[in-house]
Every structure is written in structure tokens, then in C-alpha cells.
Amino acid sequence: MRALVTGSAGFLGRHFVRGLTECGFEVVGIDLVEPRQPYRIDCRWLGDEGHFDLIVHCAAIIGGREAIDGTPVSLSVNLDIDASMFRWATRTKQGRFVYISSSAVYPVYLQNADWHPALAESRVEVGPDFRGGVSYGVPDSVYGWTKLTGEVLAGYAREAGLPVTVIRPFSGYGEDQAPSYPFRAMAERAKARKDPFEIWGDGTQVRDFIHVDDIVGATLALALNHVDGPVNLSSGRPTSVQELAETFCQQAGYAPAFALLRDKPSGVAYRVGSNHEMCQWRKPRISLEEGIARALAT
């Protein structure tokens, strides 16, 4: 069994390479190495590699909330990356294709401070508009639109004969994540015993944190069982950013003051996913407390 991982040097990509190798796959990784063309995947090179039984498409321009809010146009190149991969995989009749979408595809109006529904997969709202076309609930920023469009492309690729699994990870985290993400940033502050301890926003924004090992494990369970999805990958546990910071500091053994940086981007107020569909195939195994302990020990 051969597997291809795009974006294999990135956070998710590294963990998928390891997970697939442990499952017995021969893994080919591709990542960006040519600085003059930083946003393109050369599918002509992929064409020389023959057939893959499984493709995990992790390649994307990312960078945390600051990039989503601060440089949204730069994220639009993800459409080019996704379209190139779908065209190549469909044309060359590849095996199952895993498209990594995002919880950012959910309508923003469902993620406010006053109403707290668990976001089930069906809450990505698609319906007819007044012109007879298709209308979507407004997702989170340009990043959400690119991922939602990627899901639409996945549907067309599936109709053309490519088996596609779509996953929607919520707030994935891990010990080796980039410091531009809140989990790793807080881990570094706690290890350095920062006082005051900085928190972006007002601290009340709620997220659904899921460890990267659970993302990889659940994704492979879905793909190897030929589940098309989309399927949320989430813990189903709401945790505020303030609670995350407090738990880091408790485990680090100190009690700092907290400095709320209200001028920093903080995203939607409440984003928690229903993981009912995911748990049919694999339940989360790493608690947030265990994930924090691992990060502090690294």
C-alpha cells in the first residue's frame, strides 16, 4: 500500500507520515522547497510517481488566527493548491483522497456568545437562493470560504470517480505545533513562567481542542473504512481560552496575573463540534490535560 502526503513537513503532514508508516504504508511526502514558487504543487512531478492507494492532502497556506484576520488574501492561494490536486488525482485515477477541510466552514452566526449549539456536520447550510442558484451560510473569513469551496470541489471529484473523504478538524493541537497557534504559544509562556501571562482577546472565546494524534487516528479509521464524510474531528468539549491558560499555569505550578490583549484577533465567540459521527469509528483518546502535560514536558 502506497500513500502520498502533501505538506509532509508541516504540523499535520509530519504526524500523518508517521501514522501511515506505523500502519505499514510506503509513504511519499511532498512539501514546498522552491522559494521562487512558494504556493504551487508541481503535479507533473506527482504524475511520475504512479498510483497511490491513499492521498492525505495537508498542503495549505496557514498561520493561525493572525494570518486569517491579518492577511486573508494570502490564504486564497489554497484554492489553487486544492484545485490542482483534485484535477491531478481525478485525471490519474488515484486511490482514496483525504481532503482536510476545517471547522471554519460553519456559518459564523451559529458561533456567537448567546447561542451555543454543538456544530453537527449538517449545519453547513446549503440551499437554493432567490435566483435559483445555491446559497451557503457565511463561513469564517476567507479561510473558511476556501475550505468550503474545497469541499465543493471534493464533491465534483467524487462524481468524476475519485473516492474522497472530507474531514473537518476543530482546534487541533500538539507539542510540536507552530507558536503562532494558541496552544503552543501558551505552552511556551507557561514553561517560561511568564507573569503577566498574555491572552489574546477577552479570554471568553470557547474552542474545541483535539490532539493531533486523535486527528490522525480518526482520519485513517475513516479513510480505510471508505467513509466519505464530511466528518467533524473534535473532542466535543468546550474550553475557553482563559480556562486553557489557567490549566497550563496550574500544571506548570505557578499563579500569574493574566493580561487580556483585547486588540489581538480572537475569532468567533464559541466553536464546539458534535463528534457523534467521528465516534462511530474512533473516539478521542488524549484528554486536554494530558496534551498540556505532554507540551510542558517537551
TIFI-25943 format. One record per residue (C-alpha): x, y, z. Coordinates in pm, 1 decimal, m for minus. Layout:
BEGIN
PT        X        Y        Z
PT        X        Y        Z
...
This chain:
BEGIN
PT        X        Y        Z
PT      0.0      0.0      0.0
PT    139.3    339.6   m104.1
PT     37.9    673.0     44.7
PT    108.8   1031.3    m55.7
PT    114.9   1314.2    199.5
PT    120.5   1669.4     65.2
PT    256.6   1930.9    302.5
PT    454.6   1649.7    464.3
PT    689.8   1883.6    652.4
PT    405.7   2074.8    819.1
PT    241.8   2006.6   1154.0
PT    m34.3   1775.6   1031.6
PT    176.5   1636.2    749.6
PT    454.1   1517.0    981.5
PT    206.6   1333.2   1200.5
PT     28.5   1173.8    904.1
PT    360.3   1049.8    764.8
PT    435.1    886.6   1098.4
PT     84.6    743.8   1138.5
PT     75.6    598.7    787.9
PT    422.2    449.0    827.4
PT    314.0    283.5   1150.7
PT     14.0    139.6    962.3
PT    250.9    m24.4    713.2
PT    218.8    217.5    421.6
PT    507.0    309.7    196.0
PT    484.5    689.5    227.7
PT    586.4    953.4    m25.3
PT    592.7   1309.5    108.1
PT    590.7   1632.6    m88.4
PT    645.0   1981.4     50.5
PT    745.4   2324.3    m75.8
PT   1118.0   2356.3   m135.5
PT   1143.2   2602.6   m424.1
PT   1133.7   2960.0   m285.2
PT   1062.7   3119.5   m623.6
PT    729.0   2936.6   m646.2
PT    617.2   2905.6   m285.3
PT    248.0   2835.3   m343.2
PT    240.0   2571.0   m614.8
PT    247.8   2193.7   m615.1
PT    401.5   2056.2   m933.0
PT    156.7   1780.6  m1024.5
PT    376.2   1686.7  m1322.0
PT    622.7   1553.6  m1065.5
PT    344.4   1363.5   m891.9
PT    244.7   1213.4  m1224.6
PT    584.9   1044.5  m1241.3
PT    522.6    868.8   m911.3
PT    246.3    641.1  m1034.8
PT    m52.2    526.3   m830.8
PT   m124.8    587.6   m461.6
PT   m374.3    387.7   m260.2
PT   m429.1    679.2    m22.4
PT   m361.3   1053.3    m53.7
PT   m370.3   1281.1    250.5
PT   m377.5   1639.9    126.1
PT   m236.0   1856.8    405.8
PT    m68.2   2122.2    190.0
PT   m209.0   2469.1    257.5
PT   m101.0   2819.7    345.1
PT   m185.8   2864.7    713.2
PT    m58.4   3062.5   1010.6
PT   m313.3   3081.9   1289.4
PT   m569.6   3348.5   1368.8
PT   m333.6   3636.2   1296.3
PT   m293.0   3520.2    936.0
PT   m665.8   3450.5    895.5
PT   m759.2   3802.2   1006.8
PT   m445.1   3991.4    906.3
PT   m356.3   3862.3    559.1
PT   m671.3   3691.6    425.0
PT   m579.9   3734.7     56.5
PT   m264.3   3526.8    104.6
PT   m483.4   3231.9    204.6
PT   m673.7   3239.1   m123.5
PT   m387.6   3051.4   m291.2
PT   m518.8   2742.2   m111.5
PT   m785.7   2727.3   m381.3
PT   m515.8   2688.0   m645.2
PT   m342.7   2416.5   m444.1
PT   m666.0   2223.8   m383.4
PT   m787.7   2255.1   m743.0
PT   m452.0   2134.5   m876.7
PT   m457.1   1831.2   m651.1
PT   m816.2   1736.8   m733.9
PT   m752.2   1772.1  m1109.2
PT   m440.9   1557.3  m1092.3
PT   m591.9   1288.5   m869.1
PT   m907.4   1263.7  m1082.3
PT   m720.4   1259.4  m1413.3
PT   m473.2    991.3  m1298.9
PT   m738.8    779.8  m1122.8
PT   m575.5    777.1   m781.0
PT   m698.5    591.1   m474.2
PT   m887.0    743.2   m181.1
PT   m822.1   1115.1   m135.4
PT   m845.8   1275.0    210.8
PT   m943.1   1641.5    193.5
PT   m870.5   1828.7    514.3
PT  m1136.1   2093.0    549.0
PT  m1192.0   2298.5    865.9
PT  m1444.2   2394.0   1132.0
PT  m1416.5   2742.7    977.9
PT  m1670.7   2631.8    714.6
PT  m1957.6   2659.0    964.2
PT  m2178.5   2969.8    948.2
PT  m2047.2   3243.6   1174.2
PT  m2393.0   3327.5   1306.9
PT  m2401.9   2984.6   1478.4
PT  m2089.5   3070.7   1677.7
PT  m2188.8   3372.0   1884.6
PT  m2178.1   3429.9   2259.0
PT  m2552.6   3394.5   2317.7
PT  m2629.7   3064.2   2146.6
PT  m2416.5   2753.3   2192.0
PT  m2521.0   2467.2   1964.3
PT  m2283.8   2179.4   1901.6
PT  m2198.0   2210.9   1534.7
PT  m2317.9   1895.1   1360.8
PT  m2199.2   1823.1   1007.6
PT  m2538.2   1915.7    862.2
PT  m2511.2   2273.1    994.9
PT  m2301.0   2377.3    695.0
PT  m2603.3   2529.4    530.0
PT  m2655.8   2484.3    158.1
PT  m2978.7   2570.4    m18.1
PT  m3135.4   2744.2   m317.9
PT  m3104.4   3121.0   m342.1
PT  m3361.2   3358.0   m487.5
PT  m3203.3   3333.1   m835.2
PT  m3236.2   2955.8   m845.7
PT  m2867.6   2904.6   m766.1
PT  m2700.0   2777.3   m448.8
PT  m2668.0   2973.0   m124.5
PT  m2430.9   2898.3    164.7
PT  m2422.5   3013.7    524.9
PT  m2137.8   3264.5    562.9
PT  m1824.5   3084.6    694.5
PT  m1536.3   3229.1    894.2
PT  m1329.6   3470.4    683.4
PT  m1158.0   3396.1    350.9
PT  m1003.5   3085.2    504.6
PT  m1349.0   2940.2    569.8
PT  m1459.6   3022.0    215.2
PT  m1154.8   2846.9     66.3
PT  m1220.3   2533.8    269.7
PT  m1591.2   2537.7    186.0
PT  m1502.8   2570.6   m183.1
PT  m1260.4   2281.0   m139.3
PT  m1548.3   2070.1    m10.4
PT  m1749.8   2161.1   m319.8
PT  m1454.9   2057.3   m538.5
PT  m1433.4   1732.0   m342.8
PT  m1796.6   1663.0   m432.2
PT  m1732.7   1719.3   m802.0
PT  m1421.2   1500.0   m788.5
PT  m1625.7   1226.5   m622.6
PT  m1884.2   1249.2   m901.2
PT  m1597.6   1208.5  m1150.7
PT  m1497.3    880.1   m987.3
PT  m1239.9    982.1   m723.1
PT  m1317.1    840.2   m377.9
PT  m1289.2   1133.1   m133.2
PT  m1304.9   1151.6    246.1
PT  m1371.6   1501.6    384.3
PT  m1280.5   1577.9    745.8
PT  m1342.5   1895.8    944.8
PT  m1089.4   1925.0   1229.0
PT  m1170.7   2168.5   1505.3
PT   m885.9   2319.9   1714.2
PT   m610.0   2068.4   1653.7
PT   m303.5   2092.7   1875.0
PT     15.6   1912.5   1968.7
PT    351.9   1957.0   2131.0
PT    533.2   2040.5   1806.0
PT    277.2   2284.3   1668.0
PT    393.5   2627.2   1548.2
PT    394.2   2903.6   1813.6
PT    153.0   3109.1   1601.9
PT   m125.3   2886.6   1740.2
PT   m269.5   2948.8   2087.4
PT   m192.6   2607.5   2238.8
PT    178.3   2614.7   2159.3
PT    204.4   2985.8   2241.7
PT     56.8   2923.1   2586.8
PT    281.7   2622.2   2640.9
PT    587.9   2840.2   2579.5
PT    458.9   3113.0   2814.4
PT    390.1   2859.1   3088.9
PT    729.8   2693.4   3052.5
PT    894.1   3037.3   3075.6
PT    668.0   3117.3   3375.8
PT    557.6   3444.4   3218.2
PT    393.8   3689.3   3455.9
PT    175.0   3852.2   3344.0
PT     53.2   3571.4   3119.8
PT    m81.0   3715.4   2794.1
PT   m415.0   3601.0   2648.0
PT   m540.0   3720.7   2311.3
PT   m891.0   3863.4   2322.1
PT  m1101.6   3876.9   2637.1
PT  m1041.9   3511.7   2727.6
PT  m1406.6   3408.4   2698.1
PT  m1382.9   3272.0   2342.6
PT  m1450.1   2897.3   2351.2
PT  m1285.9   2630.0   2137.9
PT  m1292.9   2252.3   2093.9
PT   m936.7   2123.5   2129.4
PT   m840.3   1785.4   1981.9
PT   m492.9   1633.8   1989.9
PT   m317.6   1575.6   1658.5
PT   m277.8   1203.3   1734.9
PT   m656.7   1176.5   1758.5
PT   m692.5   1367.4   1430.2
PT   m458.2   1124.9   1255.4
PT   m611.4    816.1   1413.9
PT   m968.2    916.3   1334.7
PT   m882.3   1023.3    979.3
PT   m715.4    693.2    898.0
PT  m1005.3    499.1   1051.0
PT  m1249.0    691.9    830.8
PT  m1040.0    666.8    513.3
PT   m957.5    298.2    548.3
PT  m1326.4    225.2    602.7
PT  m1417.5    425.5    289.7
PT  m1623.4    688.4    476.0
PT  m1687.5    987.8    250.6
PT  m1796.7   1234.8    518.0
PT  m1777.2   1519.2    585.4
PT  m1699.4   1420.6    944.4
PT  m1613.4   1653.3   1232.9
PT  m1295.0   1571.2   1421.0
PT  m1345.7   1715.2   1766.9
PT  m1341.5   1633.8   2137.0
PT  m1689.4   1777.7   2186.8
PT  m1557.8   1953.4   2498.3
PT  m1593.1   2333.2   2527.1
PT  m1288.7   2508.3   2672.7
PT  m1244.7   2882.3   2697.4
PT   m908.3   3037.0   2619.2
PT   m896.8   3161.2   2978.8
PT   m951.9   2805.3   3106.7
PT   m677.2   2678.7   2877.2
PT   m434.8   2937.3   3013.5
PT   m528.5   2860.6   3374.9
PT   m476.7   2486.6   3323.0
PT   m134.2   2546.7   3169.9
PT    m31.3   2758.8   3466.7
PT   m170.1   2512.3   3721.6
PT     25.9   2227.5   3564.9
PT    335.8   2447.6   3545.6
PT    299.9   2517.8   3917.6
PT    253.9   2893.2   3934.1
PT    m24.0   3152.0   3950.4
PT     47.7   3458.0   3734.3
PT   m168.7   3757.2   3659.5
PT   m342.8   3738.1   3323.5
PT   m310.5   4020.7   3071.2
PT   m602.0   4029.9   2826.0
PT   m488.6   4167.2   2488.0
PT   m824.7   4276.9   2355.9
PT   m674.9   4434.9   2042.8
PT   m541.5   4098.8   1918.5
PT   m750.1   3881.4   1681.0
PT   m952.8   3621.3   1868.7
PT  m1203.4   3481.3   1617.2
PT  m1561.9   3375.0   1682.0
PT  m1705.9   3355.8   2032.6
PT  m1798.5   2986.4   2051.5
PT  m1693.8   2695.3   1829.3
PT  m1756.4   2341.3   1953.1
PT  m1830.5   2040.7   1734.9
PT  m2052.7   1738.6   1763.9
PT  m1828.0   1432.4   1738.6
PT  m2105.8   1173.0   1718.1
PT  m2011.9   1067.3   1362.9
PT  m1640.6   1051.9   1444.8
PT  m1700.5    832.4   1749.7
PT  m1868.1    568.8   1532.6
PT  m1517.3    493.7   1403.6
PT  m1275.3    619.2   1668.4
PT  m1319.3    806.6   1994.8
PT  m1070.9   1072.7   2116.1
PT   m809.8    915.8   2342.8
PT   m596.5   1208.0   2462.5
PT   m753.7   1447.1   2710.5
PT   m667.1   1815.9   2704.3
PT   m497.6   1776.0   3043.0
PT   m273.8   1500.1   2906.4
PT   m196.9   1709.5   2598.5
PT    m95.7   2003.3   2818.6
PT    127.8   1777.6   3029.3
PT    299.5   1647.8   2716.8
PT    358.5   2001.4   2590.8
PT    508.8   2116.4   2919.9
PT    737.9   1812.6   2927.3
PT    872.4   1873.8   2578.2
